[in-house]
Amino acid sequence: LPQAGPGVTPVRVMTVAGSDSGGGAGIQADMRTFAMLGLHACVAVTAVTVQNSTGVTGIQEIDPAVVAAQMHSVVPDIGVCAVKTGMLASDPIITAIAEAATQLGIGGDTGVPLVVDPVCASMHGDPLLASDALGALTERLMPLATVVTPNLDEVRLLTGIDVVDGASQRAAAAALRESGARWALVKGGHLRGSEHSPDILYDGREFLEFPGRRIDTPHDHGAGDTLAAAITGALGHGYRVPDAVAFAKRWVTRGLAAAYPLGAGHGPVNPLW
Ligand code: PLP
């Protein structure tokens, strides 16, 4: 991947996501991966979470108009080659982002690639998306998505499908595609009892399987964010979606293998190593 250099404007990407005060997930995870991939990262903050290694104890949502204004400020001036959404907190914030994305040429069939990581809760179970916001996510944002990257808990919330094996994982990918996302990546990482954790990528024609080595570590905070950020970064660099996913899988596997303990809870994945 080409790196930024003196006097050379690097590829720009944007993350539309929440801040993690503990520095493990959210915007902070995205920025680490983007920096490592030689990208200039722009940010639209959706929420400030009060969070450490043991969980989330507070959330301050950003005014939806301010979320949209951050996008309107950055995109025409700096320009972005790919955009990622993470924690979006509420229906009004999602609605504002979807409107801004449409106006700014982000996502859809002709816009810059849009990776929608449908973050619903932290791994501790702290809600990061209002329960009444799922409709806005599926009806307004997913139709704009180039790729949607749910884990199995998010799949259940978005499609009602309980993924227990490869067949239900494929059915979930097909259901997600029907919400309008061009590609659905159903991550298998939370599939219990399986030695491997294949992710399934589907574009409506072909199911692609990405086998993964399961890394047994309690320090996996921000793994989902890091995977989606690496996909976004690779798309920004011009990769095709399947190649971006293959790259991102390796990226997050390496980050999990190099994860470190932090505080009394779960440490972050460490793609810097
Ligand atoms: N905090 C923020 C701001 C996030 O965006 C996310 C995930 O996207 C999390 C926390 C949860 O991360 P994890 O499930 O790895 O704890």
Residues whose N, C-alpha, C, O or C-beta is under 5 A from the ligand:
A	BS01	PLP	G18 S19 D20 A25 G26 T49 G86 M87 V119 A121 S122 M123 D220 H221 G222 A223 D225
